[in-house]
Amino acid sequence: MDYVSALIPPVVMAVFFIGLVRVIVKTQGGAAKAKEDAAVDAAFAENARRTAVSKPDGV
């Protein structure tokens, strides 16, 4: 019966990990997805603008 006690912790961890992945996948998107995407796009655009401004023309 030692094999049963050896297998229980990995099985329990696997079950909880699968549950965690399912929660993460289900919470992606939703009502705030467009707002979050717009914020990320704005941050990328600001970073690109700052990079373009800070570089000299000949380089």
C-alpha positions, 0 to 999 in steps of 0.5 A: 500500500506504499504505492498508494500513499506515494501516488496521492500527492501528485494526483492531488496536485495534478487535479488542483493544477488542472482546476487552476488552468481551467479558471485562468482560461475561463477568466480570459476575455469577458467584458473588460477584454477590449479595455485591457487590449486598448490599454496594452496597445496604448502602452506599446504605441507610447513606447514606440513613439518614445523609441522613435523620438530618442533615436537620431535620424542617421542611426 
